[in-house]
Amino acid sequence: MLILGVLLMGGGALLIVASVLTAEVTSSGKLELLNTEVGAVTLFLLGVGSGIAILWGMSITKFGAKRQLAQRRENQKLSELSEKLDRAEAERRRDLDGDDQDRPHI
């Protein structure tokens, strides 16, 4: 999720930067963007699409970060519980071994 969000933000930002740096007005009065003639409406839609991609990427990144944090906390809690269980099992075995030594063997 994080990677997808970062890729969307990067793609949107790259399109905006490319628009700003490579946009030229041709002799016919059209706008040339990345060696392709585009109209005003197309340029507007590219800008809107870039903005949406950046915002969507930010929201996906935020969601992915929250999810990974929750998963990391859950894994930490599970490992703590596993360690407690291992200690309890080891203590129970020691108690059982101690009881076996006190009994006479027949």
C-alpha positions as CSV (number, residue, x, y, z in Angstrom):
1,M,0.0,0.0,0.0
2,L,2.8,2.4,0.9
3,I,4.6,1.7,-2.4
4,L,1.4,2.3,-4.4
5,G,0.7,5.5,-2.6
6,V,4.3,6.8,-3.2
7,L,4.1,5.8,-6.9
8,L,0.9,7.7,-7.3
9,M,2.2,10.8,-5.6
10,G,5.4,10.6,-7.7
11,G,3.6,10.1,-10.9
12,G,1.3,13.1,-10.3
13,A,4.2,15.3,-9.2
14,L,6.2,14.2,-12.2
15,L,3.4,15.1,-14.6
16,I,3.0,18.5,-13.0
17,V,6.8,19.2,-13.2
18,A,6.9,18.0,-16.8
19,S,4.0,20.3,-17.6
20,V,5.6,23.3,-16.1
21,L,9.1,22.7,-17.6
22,T,8.3,21.5,-21.1
23,A,5.1,23.4,-22.0
24,E,5.5,25.6,-25.1
25,V,3.2,27.5,-27.3
26,T,3.5,26.4,-31.0
27,S,3.3,28.7,-34.0
28,S,-0.3,27.5,-34.6
29,G,-1.3,28.8,-31.2
30,K,-1.6,25.3,-29.7
31,L,0.2,24.2,-26.5
32,E,2.9,21.6,-26.8
33,L,3.5,19.3,-23.8
34,L,6.1,16.6,-24.0
35,N,6.3,17.0,-27.8
36,T,2.5,16.4,-28.1
37,E,0.1,19.1,-29.0
38,V,-2.7,19.5,-26.4
39,G,-5.6,21.8,-26.1
40,A,-6.6,23.8,-23.1
41,V,-9.2,21.3,-21.9
42,T,-6.7,18.5,-22.1
43,L,-4.1,20.4,-20.1
44,F,-6.7,21.2,-17.5
45,L,-7.7,17.6,-17.2
46,L,-4.1,16.5,-16.9
47,G,-3.7,19.0,-14.0
48,V,-6.8,17.7,-12.3
49,G,-5.7,14.1,-12.8
50,S,-2.3,14.9,-11.4
51,G,-3.9,16.5,-8.3
52,I,-6.2,13.6,-7.8
53,A,-3.4,11.1,-8.1
54,I,-1.3,13.0,-5.5
55,L,-4.3,13.2,-3.1
56,W,-5.2,9.6,-3.6
57,G,-1.6,8.6,-3.2
58,M,-1.4,10.5,0.1
59,S,-4.6,8.8,1.4
60,I,-3.4,5.4,0.4
61,T,0.0,6.0,2.0
62,K,-1.7,7.2,5.2
63,F,-3.9,4.1,5.3
64,G,-1.0,1.8,4.6
65,A,1.1,3.3,7.3
66,K,-1.7,3.0,9.9
67,R,-2.2,-0.6,8.8
68,Q,1.5,-1.5,9.1
69,L,1.7,0.2,12.5
70,A,-1.3,-1.8,13.8
71,Q,0.2,-5.0,12.4
72,R,3.6,-4.3,14.0
73,R,1.9,-3.7,17.4
74,E,-0.1,-6.9,17.1
75,N,3.0,-8.9,16.2
76,Q,4.8,-7.4,19.2
77,K,1.9,-8.3,21.5
78,L,1.8,-11.9,20.1
79,S,5.6,-12.3,20.7
80,E,5.2,-11.1,24.3
81,L,2.4,-13.5,24.9
82,S,4.4,-16.3,23.3
83,E,7.3,-15.6,25.6
84,K,5.0,-15.7,28.6
85,L,3.6,-19.0,27.5
86,D,7.1,-20.4,27.0
87,R,8.1,-19.3,30.5
88,A,4.9,-20.8,32.0
89,E,5.5,-24.1,30.1
90,A,9.1,-24.2,31.3
91,E,8.0,-23.6,34.9
92,R,5.3,-26.2,34.7
93,R,7.9,-28.8,33.4
94,R,10.2,-27.9,36.2
95,D,7.4,-28.4,38.7
96,L,6.5,-31.8,37.2
97,D,10.1,-32.9,37.1
98,G,10.5,-31.9,40.8
99,D,7.4,-33.9,41.7
100,D,8.7,-37.0,39.9
101,Q,12.0,-36.9,41.8
102,D,10.1,-36.9,45.2
103,R,8.1,-40.0,44.3
104,P,9.7,-43.4,44.9
105,H,10.2,-45.4,41.7
106,I,8.9,-49.0,41.7
